[in-house]
Amino acid sequence: MPKDTKKSRNKGHRISSIVTTTNDCLTNRAGLALFSTYLQGIQLMPIMENMFRTMRKNKKGVPVVDLLLQLLCFFMDGTSHHLTWFDELKKEKSYAPLIGCKPEHLASSHAVKRFFGVFSAHKVRLFRYLLQKVFLWRLKIDQPAVIELGIDSMVLDNNDALKREGVEPTYKKVNGFHPVQMNWGRYFVDAVFQVGSDHSNHGQTVEMMLYNIVATIRESYRVDVPIIVRMDSGFYDQKLFKICESLHIGYICGGKLYANVKKAAADSTSWSNFNSLNKKEIWKYTDFMCQQDTWDLARRTIYSRMIQHGRQLVVPGLGTDSAIITNLGMSGLIDELLCQAGAENLLSAHDILGNYHQRGNDELANRAIKNFGEEQLPFKNFYANAAWYFFMLLGNNLFESFKEDVSVSVIAKTVYADTFRRQFIDTAAKIVRNGKKLIMKVPTACFERLQFDKLFERCLNVTVLQC
């Protein structure tokens, strides 16, 4: 071994002086610059400004459009979900040029509290309109032949909140909120923010959601597009089935294992096998008509029972049975629309069962929004928390669209928010001014790995969100 190995190893490879400060404009969130540019590219901010500009009572303080931009970037950043983080961001020299606003327009935590404090029921409802516009924007880009929607409820655990208006006991044995949501994949199409004690099928909430979204799709997308709605057993209600049938849309709903359903399954002699997508489960299923006492007519019922999990056989009667209620394959208008769209396979009992098993993907949307935001809401006022919740949904939709439109070539669009933030958002950069231009410089390795120059061009050439 050379004699000078020890000296060369110790010389000049470690920080040996006191750590000091710098006046350079540095940031560790370079990815936010592209997200902010993307929001400007799709022209979302003028739409939101027109919707919420009346919430600013005078010309003093932060302009509404800048505050809205900061809120969306705050959720996208995800470093902290506390309101006091706005005070920390206000101190950073690089944050204002990073997201594209003036330093004096950075909001404090008190400004954010005042903004959310003036939200009313009417202003909160504007978010539902905005979510639907984002949904239609994505529909027109993707052009799906069949639209499959999921309806589900989600519990927001606020059990340790000292005092929150609307925080009440939920079915999950915790205190919190219980919103009902409609999703299309990982995009949230519509939602209603509810108190914790409200049932998932409370009042006319789901009925009005169905009426509104079907009318919106047929008016703004296509009149003849087949629509299928997936629901769990919490929405097992004839009034919802009748609404779907009157709207000529398909429904696949989890059923109840009542005695007459079990008897009909026991009497059935025609059973078939179904293999799950991951090939670890084998089910057998049968198809029959069944009617409950309060129903006007009998409806198609698909009864399934798991018989094998992996290499292990399942003993009958251990809670692996399930029932599905559907109107698909009943010679209705929805069947004709599916055949015209080339999706007649969805009418078979085998594919209906497979479609309902994909309802687990709808549950992933709930997981994604909790990963993107946070369950605990910061305000005491119900409508302030409702507005915060809808900002999370809107931010999540924009996050999903950003992955599809911009970053899909460098990061898989299936990743959750935490992974995306660590790999993309949390990138070091230096912001310099050259003449009248602001230039962001990132390390060469990050520049080559994330292709910042190409992604920036995509942000400038995206499809505009039209209102």
Order of alpha helices (4+ residues) and beta strands (2+ residues): alpha-beta-alpha-alpha-alpha-alpha-alpha-alpha-alpha-beta-beta-beta-beta-beta-beta-alpha-beta-alpha-beta-alpha-beta-beta-beta-beta-beta-alpha-alpha-alpha-alpha-alpha-beta-beta-alpha-alpha
